[in-house]
Amino acid sequence: MLENQNNISPQPSTSKKGIIEHVAEIFSLIFTPLLAPTYGVIISLNYTFIIGASPLSARMLATISTLAITCMIPIIAIAILYKLGKISDPGVNEQKDRFIPYLVTIACYIACAIYLDYINAPKWIPMFLIGGGIAALTSVLINFKWKISAHGAGMGGLLALIFSIWMHGYNFFDFMPFASIALLVTGIVGSARLILRRHTLGQVIAGTLNGFFWVFILTI
């Protein structure tokens, strides 16, 4: 969700799609920007010192709440907007369809950050959500003139979170393999967006830098 721009070639029809396109769609779905906050919270709560300071039930509740606020609510809002004819594509792939869904998503990011702060999560976790919200707002403003990759922003934000955890020594184990895998997955997701002709290379890079910059600045 939250990702054809007029100057990008249309996708091949379903009947003509090959295995590479199908794999690209799977990666785009698994690493949709709407799931980036949940992945970030999972990493923060289960692969840092917090695992020894918070019971499993509390960590599960925080994860499920993050999923509900930052993923399920935006999906429901997008479905309603599509049903009402306010947007033309439930995948939000058209620039003109992105404004309201992005605003809903930003509001959900802020609400989730407030919730995480309320349950006394370490400050860098809600700030991760705030960074994601600012990245989404930046995307909204850029989107008036140029399409920028939301998938890139989501992966960039996750990368920034991982590097921030690593730099501060919050990690419960060696984060080098974890960071390497995250870099690899970011490259794969970016390539998937290019294969599906959703974005140009510049849009993917810009989106990734956008997400990385804001999250890193706010969690450093």
PyMOL commands that set and color helices and strands:
alter all, ss='L'
color gray80, all
select helices_A, chain A and resi 14-16+19-30+33-46+49-52+56-83+95-97+99-118+124-143+150-168+176-195+201-219
alter helices_A, ss='H'
color red, helices_A
deselect
rebuild
show_as cartoon
